[in-house]
């Protein structure tokens, strides 16, 4: 088993005890809740006449169901309005801070935690959402949980977990122009598979990781779950500390916090259960072509052949659903919708990268392009820089903050067989609202490029031309 890694240190510091099942009972430092997975948890507390144990350790926001075209209340969707009103009532009753639209701090749960300074190194973080692994970019152990565990954390501030193995994934070298963090994580998932991380926590390291901004690191950790890992994390460094410093909930005793954060880094002689190394110089812009994030290729490749697959049935199922042809060039794939946003790629740097492509160009006449900032703070920053005007002048829609078309639990959905170039995290069948809608995952810059050309296109060519 692993030894002296960040995972081991933080896990041990938060272990309350070992249960008869062999699972460890962990103290949860930060609990994030939203409107979708919390109603039943709060209802259970009410039925059991139990309070929230540490309400100051829980933060709530609205993100999944909020419309992004119009945020005035009541919402046009009665179900969305009911869920929003229920969260408001629950947070009032149990004394929990709520980041709603009126607060100016509303946004996707995995974005507001970092930007408010709530997410910090050495923490244990839980949320009723699988992409909680995002927060691991700060050197925390962060995991998605189900509604029952949401209730358990609210009631006890603890939960039962089985210890994971630790795999170190080193990305050495440097990324070429036009290659982004999204391409790095898609390459990792393509190499190791969507089940490759089962039973593991992923520690990302190497020169490429160290050179990334915090926003790029969050993108990589966000999609750890797509590779089967429960947790993905990066050791905290000066980039981490600089990001947190000065934020609203940053530690007041900065020196003490810094000392702790540095102490929980993986030791130089740490022992890992497994290691995987990738040459970052070889990573190209990636796109998914199938129905899971592991079914991806580089923009230079052709679509694969079923006969060459380790699991021919899954490839055949993907080709049947996507209606693509073996050996087809990815640049022949004409899109109908372009979506830039989500907890994976709805941050300011993502919008800047997309705006750089849109500047001076127009969205293809056949394409509907939608740009959704991940939080109100990101929206304000983008508008202050004039990014919103670039998107609008190019013919894209500029929306309010929310999860939007990532999972379509709102009014932003694909229709029929539309093909969407998306900067989100999942390309499952029906994920974006239409049972027959199809999704191609790629970086925000690649999505913007596809929106302009009307089909998948190599962003590197655009950057070289510019």
N, C-alpha and C positions, 0 to 999 in steps of 0.2 A: 504493500500500500504506500501511497505518497507520504512524504515526510517533509516538514519545514517549508511547505508551500504557503502562499497566502490563504489558500482554501483551508488548509489544516489549522493555521493559526486563528483565523476568524471563527471557524467552526468550533474549535475547542474553547475559545473565549466566550461563546454564546451558548454552550451546552449546559442546560440546567440539570440534566440527569439522563440516565439510560433507562428506557422502559422495558417491561418484561418481554415485549415483542422484539427487542434488540434495536429498536429505533431510538434515536436521540431526541430529547425534547429541547428545542432551541428557543431562546429568547429572540423575539423579533424587534429590531430597533426602530424600523419605520414601516408603517402599514399604509398603503395607498388604496383607496376604494373609488369606484365609479358607479354609475347608475344601473349597470346591467347585472353584475354578479353580487350586488350587496343587498337588494331588497329582502330576499329570503333569510339572509343572515341576520339582519336587524329584526325581522319578524320573529325569528327563533329566540333572540335575546328577550324580546318583549314577552313572548309566551312563557319563557323560563324565569321572567322577572329578574334578569341579570343586567347589570350596568356594563358599559365599556370600561375595561380595567384601566387603561391609560389613554384617555381621549386625546391627550396632547401628542401621542405617538401616531395618530391616524390623521391623514389628510384626504379630503374628498374632492373630486372634480367631475364635471360633465364632459363627456367626449364622444362616446360611441353613437348615441342616438340623436345628438343635436344636429339640426339642419345647418348647412353651411351657406345656403343662399339667403336665408332670412332668419334672424335670431330673435325677433320680437316674440313675446309670449302673449297668449298661449301658442305653442308650436302647432303647425297645421296638421301634423300627425297626432291623433289622440293618444296613441300608445306611447309615443315619445314624450308628450306632455305629461302623461301619467307617471312615467318613470322619472322624469325630471322633478316633478312635484313630490314624488315619494322620497327621492334623495334629499330634497330640501327639508322635508318633514323629519326624516330620520336623523339628519345631522343636527337639526335644532334640538330634537328630543335628547340625543345622546351627547351633546356638547362637542361636536367635531367640526373643525374648520372646513369650510366649503369654498372652493375656488369656482364660483359660478360666473356667468357672463358679466354680471354687474360688478364683480370684483376687479376686473381687468387682468386677472391672473388665470383665467380659464384656459384649458388646452388639453391635449392628449396627456393622459396620466404619466406616461414615461418621458414626457418633455417638461412638464412643470416641476417635477421633482428635482432634476438637475438645475434648471434655470433659476429656481428659487433658492438653491443652495441646501435643499433638504437632503439630497443624495450625497453621501460622503464616504470616503474610504473606510474600510474596516467594519462596515455595518452589515446587518442582516436585514433584507428588505423583502417584503411579500406584497403581492397584489393579485386580485382575482382576474389576471390576464396573463396569457402565456408569454408575452413579450417583456415581462418584467426583467428578463435577463439583460435588458438595455443598461440598467443601472450598474452592472458589473464593470462597465467601462471605467468606473471610479475606484475600482478595487474593493467592491462590496460583493457579498454573496446575495444574489437577488433571484427570486424564483416565483413563477406563477403558481397560483393555488386555486382550488375549487371553492364553491360557495360554503361547503361545510367547514373548510379550514378558514375561510373569511370570518365565519362566526367564532371559531375557536380562537383566532388571533384577537378579535374584538373582546372576547370574554376573558382570555387569559394572557394575552400578549406572547403566547408561545404556540408552537406547533411541533408535531412529531415528523421526523424525516430520517431517511436512511442515508448513511454516509456514501458519498460517491467516490469513484476513482478520479484521478486527475490526469488529463492529457495536455501536454504543452504543445502548442502549435506555433512554430517559429516561421515568420515571413521575413526572409532576409533580402538584401539588395535594395532596390528602389523601384517605385512605380513610374511607368512612362506617362507622358502627357496624355490625358483623355482616359486614364484609368483611375478609378476612385474606390473608396472603401466598400461600396456595394459590390464592385467587381471582385474584391478580395474575398468577401464572405461567400459570394456565389461560387467562386473557384474552390474554396475550402469544402463547401457542401458537395460540389461536383466530384471532388477527389475522394472524400470520405463517405459520402452518401447521406441520405436523410435519416438513416438509422445508425450511422457510424458513431454518434455520440451517446447512444443509450447507455445509461449507467455512469456517464462521465460528467465532470465539470471541465470546460475548456479554458486553459490559460493561454491567451494570445500574447506573443512576444516577438522580438526581432526588430531589425532596423526599420522595416516598413511600418510596424505598429508604433514604434517610438516617434516616428516622424509625423504621424497623423495628429490632427487636432482632436479635441475631446468629442466634437460632433462626429467625426469620422469613426472614432473608437466606439461611440454609441451605436452607430450603424452596424458595425461588426458584431458587437455583443448582442444587439437586438435580435439578430437572426440565428443566434446559437441554437435556439429551440428548433429552427427548421432543419438543423443538422442532427437533431436527436438529443442534444445535450440539455440538461436541466439548467445548467448555469454556464455562463461565459464571462470571463473577467480579464482585466488587464491590471498589472501592478501599478499603483499610483506613483507619479513622478512630478517633476516641476510643472509640466503641462497641466496636470490634474490640479495641483495646488493653485496655480495662477487662475484657473477657471473658477474655482470655488470662492476665492478670496473676494470679499466685498459684497457678496450676494446676501439677500435678505436674511436667510437662516444660516449663514456661515457661522462657525464657532466664534464665540466672543473671546475665549482664551485660545488665540491662534497658535501660540507656541506649543501649548500642551497638545492641541489637536495634531499639529504637524509632527510632533515627536511620536505620537501613537501611529499616525498614518505611515510614517517611514518604518516603524517597527514591524508592521504586518506584511511588508513586501516579502515575496519568496526569497529565501536565502540563496546565496550563490551555489551552495552544495545541496540544494533541495532535491529530493527524490521524487520522480514522476512515475506514474504507472505506464505511461506511453508517451511517445513524442513523434511529431510529424513536421517535416520541414518543406517549405515551398520557396522557390526562387521568385521573389517579387518581380524581377525583371521580365519574367515569362508571362505574367498575368496580362491579359488583354480585356477589352470591354466584353462583358458577359451578357447573355440573354437566356432566359428560360424558353423552352419550346414546347414543353409538355404540361403535365398536370400535377407536378410537385416541384419544389425548388431545386431538387437534385438533377432534374432533367434539363440541363443547361449546356450551352456550348459557347465558344468565343464567337465574336462577330466574323472572324476569319474562317470559321469552320462551315461545313455543310451539315444539315440535319442528319442525324445518325441513321443507321440501318438496323432494323429489328433483329436481324440475324446476328448482329455483333453484340447485342445487349446481354448482360449477365442475367437479366430478368426480362426475357422477350415479351411476356404477357403484359407487363406494365408499360413497355414501350408501345406495344400494339394498341393497348387501351388509350394511350396518349394520342397516337396518330389518328385513331378512330374519332376521338372527341375533338381534337384540334383541326382535323381535316387538312393536315399538311401531308407532304410527300417526302419519303425517304430521299436523302441526298439533296433536298431543296436548299437553295441559298437563303440564309436568313434575311438578306436584303431584298428578297422578293416578297416578304410578308407585308401586305398592305394593312394598315391599322385604321380603325374607326374612331377610337377614343384615346386620348393621352391624359394620364392622371399623374400629377406631381404632388406628393404629400405623404401622409402617414407617419407613424412613430418611428419608422425606419429612415425616412428621407423627407421630413417636413420641416427641417431646421433652416436657419438663416443661410448657412453655407450651401445647402442644397438648392435653395432658391437663387442664390447668387450664380451657381453653376448653370442652372437652367436659364436664367436671364441672360447670361453671357451668350448663349446659343440663340435665344429669341431676338436679341437686340438687332434692330434693322431688318428683321425678316418677318414673314407672315406664316401663320398656321395654315397648313394645306386646306383647301376648300372642302375636302371630304372629311376632315377630322374635327372632332369636338375636343378641345383642350381645356382642362380644369386644373387650376393651381390652388392648393389649399394649405395655408400655413398651419403648423402643428399646434400653435398656441397664440393667444392674443398678444403676448410679448413679441413673438416672432413677427406677427402681422404688423405691429407698430414699427419694429425695426426695419422691416422690408419696405414699408411705405415711406419711412424717413429717408431711405436710400433711393427711392423712386423705382424700386423693382416692380411694384404693382403696375405702374404706368407702362413699363416695358412689356409686361405680360398682356395688358389690355390692348396696347397699340399693336401687338403682334396678332391679336384676335383670340387670345385665351381668356377664360373666365377667372377672375380673382375672387376668392371666396373668404368667408369667415372661418375661424379655427375649428377643427374637429377631425374625427377619424375619417369621415367622408367615404370615398369610394373604395377604401382599403377592404372593408368588410360589408359595406352597404346595409348597415342596420339603420339607415336613414333614407333620405330622398335621393341620394347620389348613387345611381345604379346603372349597370349596363342594361341594354335592351336587346332581346333576341340573341342572335349569334355574333354580336359585335366583338371585335378583337381590340383589346386595350393594351397599350404600352403603359406599364405602371411602375412607379418607383416604390411600391409597397412590398410586402413580405411574403405573400402567399398567392399561388396561382392554381389553387384547387378548383375543381369543377363547381360552379355556382358561387364561388367566393365573392364575386363583385355584384351580386344581386340577381342576375339572370341565370336560371338553371343551365342555359346553353351558352352563356357568355364565356369568352376566352381571354386569358391573361398572359402577357409576356412581361416578366420581371426584368428590370434593368436599372441603371443609375439614372438620376434626374437629368443629367446632361444627355444621356442616350434617349430618354423619353422626349425631351425637347427636340432633339434632332429628328426623331421619328415623326413628331407633330408637324415639323416644318416640311419634311420631304414626303410625308404621307405613307411612308413605309420604313421599316427598320433600316438604319443606315449607320455607318461607322463614324462616331463622333470625332475620331482622330482626323478624318479627312476634313471635317468642317473646321476644326481648330487650326489645322495646317493652312487651309485656304484663308482663314481670317488673319 
